[in-house]
Amino acid sequence: MKTLAAEMGSVGLWPALALCLAGCGAGSGAEPIPVGQDLPADAADLMRFLTQASFGPDDFEVAYLGQAGFSLWLERQRTLPASLHAPPLQALAALGLPVYQQHREQVWWKLAVEAPDQLRQRMAFALSQILVVSAQNSSLFDDPLGCARYYDLLVEGAFGNYRELLERIALAPQMGSYLSMLKNQKQAPDSGLRPDENFARELMQLFTIGLHELEPDGQLRLDPQGQPIPTYGQDQVEALARVFTGWTYAGASSWEWPALSHEPMENWPQYHDAGPKQLLGGLELPGGQPAALELELALDALFEHPNMGPFLARRLIQRFVTSNPSPAYVARVAAVFADDGSGERGDLWATLVALLLDPEARAPRGEQTPGFGKLKEPLLRITGLWRAFEGRPQNGVYKTWYVDDELGQAPLRSPSVFNFFAPDYQHPGVLSEAGLVAPEFQITDATRITATTNAFDVAVFQGYQGFAWATPASVLMDLGTELALAGDIEALLDHLGLWLTAGPLSPGLRAILSAHLAAIPLDAGGLPAGTQRVLEALYLIATSPEAAVQL
Amino acid sequence: MQVNRFDRRTLLGAAALLTGFGLLRQSGLERLVRAGRAAWPASAPGAGQRALVCVFLKGGNDAFNLVAPYLGSAYQTYAQSRQGLALPQEQLLPIEPLSAHAYDLAFHPSCPELAQLFDSGRLALVSNVGPLVEPVSKSAYLTGSAKLPGQLFSHADQQRQWQQPSAAWGAPSGWGGLLTESLLGGPAPGQLSACLSLAGQNVWQRGEWIAPYAVSPAGVVSLSGFYGSLGQSRKAALEAIAGLASPRPLAQAYGDQQRQAIEQGALLEAALAAVPALATPFPSDNPLAAQLAQVARLIAAGGQLGQQRQVFYCELDGFDTHADQAAVQPQLFARLSQALFAFQTALEELGLAAQVTTFTASDFGRTLSSNGKGSDHGWGGHQLVLGSSVLGREIYGELPDLALGGAHDAGGGRLIPGIAVEQYAASLARWFGLSEAGLSQLFPNLSSFASNDLGFLPVPAA
């Protein structure tokens, strides 16, 4: 784990954050758990579901899902209050303290590890990798509160309608800044100036329909010559760019020098292109309409495009369940996106439930295709460890800042609008040979894979209650349960296998671990009984390919 | 194209005096001779170690501001097209190519090092390069009769097209990796990849079996925390686990990558430890400089590693200057200029400068026209080639008409490339040692273009 110099980070965030979380329904330990019908098939299925649908299983969610079943677990997640990222930063600012990006990241980590509304937070994280803005952008870097507020749009919209979310992000000043729609102005005939195409292009390519026409199951449609069919050309990009003209910060008193605002952008009609526009799919805007109406009509056209459902379904499935969903799986989820059963198109809650409860997502390991599953994102491997073993910083401050330097990923810090990795990334070697894509492998190069292994070295061997050189910010795990199993190596491996790999360890892994652990006396390292053995097992399993991959 | 140098210099000098801005930094026949090509081929291509370094300018470099016309009507045309993006005439840094071109060029004011490298013969400019399927005329483009690369103006697609052997390549491999494979022969198990990346995974360095090995600019990241005999036993267990065969390709791939990182990291670390510290200072707070500093060390370690051929990939990000171009561009260009200069200096210090050729690539050039804040995705753009083997101080290819609506404008000042990526790539690959037959094999569409050697590198002796 990378930890930067302490001064700025340790200032008083924790009280503000604790306050917020207390008010948001944290500390749900005493909550009674209802008894439900649709229970997971077995412990592996239960752990697998929580690996897919949260930042990792923890004691409470395991107990809840095990007794309440999928429907009630989902219903609870749907109705829990949203934990927002901006309020703790606003609380800091209200105390007159400076707010930096690391504070925003601290809040992200705290909510990922500790917030009760796990599914909502996980969905927001997935959406932040589709509707990308990044604090690596220089103007957003200077506005951590703005970044948190953008993230909160995704948190709040996580279970809403995608069309509404599209409009929110389109008018979000953070997106306006990131993809330069902010202050985008109409063509000035004498000057040769023309509208900026950035947002228009990426809105189509990355947020809604993609480059090529898709079948309802997400596969490429081909023309009679066997070639993919482009969804749009440069003319449509230019026309759409003209739709997105005249927008700037809300309440600006000057077009040239508008003051920063986090409210939805506002239109200045004199900078909006009033001419007719030929958009995608034959949609013709007559011109002269209000800019806000044109924006809505353009978003409608993209949202109604037949690509929209399969395009988004595949990306969401890749974030939660598997890198290589079958076409039928994509088609089933896309169908729910098209109609949630009540006639609504774009219902993200229904779409999410469909992808999590799909038979392909829930099939037991033995019935999966060999390529099923995904490489876990590095952030999720770390949150998974801490949630499983109650790893918490003693002072409440997660100093896991800017870990993208080492791990290739940090919240809202994508290197570009193309996210940390591409949905179609093919990794050299066995994966390419098997015809599988593996997005997360794009950030799993020789440097990062070793850095990730080293992150677990720190998280485990310097991360347990009783660690002699702990600092106030050390994340310390409570390994009481595991220590009780230290004398029974096979039981310990069963237990850790379930929590870290959502299933039994492979015989090969088990054999190596058994031999290694058996050679470690219970009092090894001068630590309390069993500690060294448990730490060794935790480290070796957490860094193993079996724990890196989610099946 | 070649004109009498004295006439040309006289002309330049007069123009400079006339307008009062042109500081032709040095003058005199002596310098021309010193900069002449005769000085280099001491280490003529052929035997010995050789390295090819790709500097990918990510996001789409606005090359029409990296170098710009600085005289008379050519500057006026440029300024008219670029509007608020145009650089002030008096700040430009003129260069003196050995032959005359459609107009005179000057570097961006943030690039004095590049101007110096150019005028001292170590740097060449290749004009208006981009992905093509066939040569494209403006009329063929406008009437829709031209065969075009797919998804023009899209970042991801054009990045790939630049890195692959043709614009219509179907496999995930790139020409750097395939080139390396064809020179090395079959895979050698356990050996360090000759494709070393300072910027992680990339398409360019992938071959059929070769893959980039990622090195951090800070050096090799090695496994930490194995103290004492228990630590050693843990390390052995970790390696054994990574080496387990798995019926699941995802797990197998992860283990393969872990094992490769451990084994090859150890080889690399040992080799780098034997490299003496470089005296050449590299600028700090410059991500490209950090990468190239490490590349210089890896090249110095090439002998120790048993690598006769090395292929490096570096990136400088941030070139997608839709907004704030006037603020962002000077910093980007200063980083590029200072990093390349330090790299060349370091290679000269190592005595390896003739064995290393560095070239730039980028998603695309940008629109000449402005959106009021910056520029948009274009197509063709200029590229730089650096090294002591490079036939520098020269511009290769025809300089494009920079007028909006001009001869090369596909619309909005997106310039139709005059040179295809594979012509540029083939010129580099030939110097790297690929035969004529190998070139046609590597670049399947090369014969669609007039020349497969742009002439900026000497042709190796047969």
Contacts between the chains, C-beta under 8 A, distances in Angstrom:
chain1	res1	chain2	res2	distance
A	138	B	324	7.9
A	138	B	328	7.6
A	139	B	324	7.6
A	177	B	323	7.9
A	179	B	322	7.5
A	180	B	322	4.1
A	180	B	323	3.8
A	180	B	371	7.8
A	180	B	373	6.5
A	180	B	374	7.0
A	182	B	323	7.9
A	183	B	323	7.8
A	183	B	372	7.5
A	183	B	373	6.6
A	184	B	371	6.9
A	184	B	372	7.8
A	184	B	373	8.0
A	185	B	371	8.0
A	185	B	372	5.6
A	188	B	372	7.7
A	191	B	83	5.6
A	191	B	370	8.0
A	192	B	80	7.4
A	192	B	81	6.9
A	192	B	83	5.6
A	192	B	369	5.4
A	192	B	370	7.1
A	192	B	404	5.9
A	193	B	83	6.2
A	193	B	84	7.9
A	193	B	369	7.2
A	193	B	370	5.5
A	193	B	371	6.4
A	193	B	372	4.9
A	194	B	369	5.7
A	194	B	370	7.8
A	194	B	371	6.1
A	194	B	412	6.0
A	195	B	371	6.0
A	196	B	322	5.3
A	196	B	323	7.1
A	196	B	371	3.9
A	196	B	372	7.5
A	196	B	373	6.7
A	196	B	374	7.3
A	196	B	376	6.6
A	197	B	322	7.8
A	197	B	371	7.5
A	197	B	376	4.7
A	197	B	377	6.9
A	198	B	320	7.7
A	198	B	322	4.2
A	198	B	323	7.8
A	198	B	376	7.1
A	201	B	153	7.5
A	201	B	154	7.5
A	201	B	377	7.2
A	205	B	154	6.2
A	211	B	151	5.4
A	211	B	154	6.5
A	211	B	157	7.3
A	228	B	150	7.7
A	230	B	150	7.5
A	230	B	151	6.9
A	234	B	152	7.0
A	234	B	153	6.1
A	234	B	411	7.2
A	237	B	153	7.4
A	238	B	412	7.7
A	323	B	250	7.7
A	370	B	247	5.8
A	370	B	248	5.8
A	370	B	249	6.3
A	371	B	248	7.7
A	371	B	249	5.6
A	371	B	250	7.1
A	373	B	248	7.3
A	373	B	250	5.8
A	374	B	250	7.1
A	375	B	250	5.9
A	375	B	254	6.6
A	406	B	221	8.0
A	408	B	200	7.4
A	415	B	317	6.2
A	416	B	58	7.6
A	416	B	59	7.2
A	416	B	155	7.6
A	416	B	317	7.3
A	416	B	320	7.4
A	418	B	155	6.7
A	418	B	156	6.0
A	422	B	156	6.7
A	425	B	201	7.6
A	426	B	172	4.4
A	427	B	201	7.8
A	427	B	253	5.9
A	428	B	172	7.6
A	428	B	206	5.5
A	428	B	209	7.9
A	428	B	210	7.9
A	428	B	211	3.7
A	429	B	211	6.8
A	429	B	253	5.6
A	429	B	256	5.7
A	429	B	257	7.9
A	430	B	249	4.8
A	430	B	252	5.0
A	430	B	253	5.2
A	430	B	256	6.8
A	431	B	249	5.3
A	431	B	250	7.0
A	431	B	253	4.8
A	432	B	172	6.1
A	434	B	249	4.6
A	436	B	249	5.9
A	436	B	250	7.6
A	438	B	250	6.5
A	438	B	253	7.0
A	441	B	201	7.6
A	441	B	253	6.6
A	441	B	257	7.7
A	442	B	200	7.6
A	442	B	201	5.1
A	443	B	200	6.9
A	443	B	201	7.6
A	444	B	254	7.3
A	444	B	257	6.0
A	445	B	197	7.2
A	445	B	200	4.8
A	445	B	201	5.5
A	445	B	212	7.4
A	445	B	213	8.0
A	445	B	214	3.4
A	445	B	257	7.8
A	446	B	213	5.4
A	446	B	214	4.6
A	446	B	215	7.4
A	446	B	257	7.0
A	446	B	260	6.4
A	446	B	261	3.9
A	446	B	264	6.8
A	446	B	265	6.5
A	447	B	200	7.5
A	447	B	214	4.7
A	447	B	215	6.6
A	447	B	216	4.5
A	447	B	220	8.0
A	447	B	221	5.0
A	447	B	261	7.6
A	448	B	200	7.4
A	448	B	214	7.4
A	449	B	254	7.7
A	449	B	257	5.2
A	449	B	258	5.6
A	449	B	261	5.1
A	450	B	221	4.7
A	450	B	222	6.7
A	450	B	223	5.9
A	450	B	258	7.8
A	450	B	261	4.9
A	450	B	262	7.3
A	450	B	265	6.6
A	451	B	221	5.3
A	453	B	223	6.1
A	453	B	238	7.5
A	453	B	258	7.0
A	454	B	221	7.3
A	454	B	223	6.5
A	454	B	224	4.7
A	454	B	225	7.1
A	457	B	223	7.8
A	457	B	224	5.5
A	457	B	225	3.9
A	458	B	225	7.8
A	461	B	225	6.3
A	506	B	244	7.1
A	506	B	246	7.1
A	508	B	244	4.5
A	508	B	245	7.5
A	509	B	241	5.9
A	509	B	244	6.3
A	512	B	237	5.5
A	512	B	240	5.0
A	512	B	241	5.6
A	512	B	244	7.6
A	513	B	237	7.2
A	515	B	237	7.9
A	516	B	233	6.4
A	516	B	234	7.0
A	516	B	237	4.3
A	519	B	233	6.8
A	520	B	230	7.0
A	524	B	230	6.9
A	525	B	230	7.3
A	532	B	230	7.5
A	536	B	230	7.9
A	536	B	234	6.1
A	539	B	234	7.2
A	540	B	234	6.9
A	540	B	237	5.6
A	540	B	238	6.2
A	540	B	241	6.4
A	543	B	238	6.4
A	543	B	241	7.8
A	544	B	241	5.0
A	544	B	242	7.9
A	545	B	241	7.4
A	545	B	242	6.9
A	545	B	244	7.4
A	545	B	246	6.4
A	545	B	250	7.9
A	545	B	251	4.0
A	545	B	252	7.3
A	545	B	254	4.0
A	545	B	255	4.3
A	545	B	258	7.2
A	546	B	246	7.8
A	546	B	251	5.9
A	548	B	251	7.4
A	548	B	254	4.8
A	549	B	248	6.7
A	549	B	250	4.5
A	549	B	251	4.9
A	549	B	254	6.2
A	551	B	248	7.2
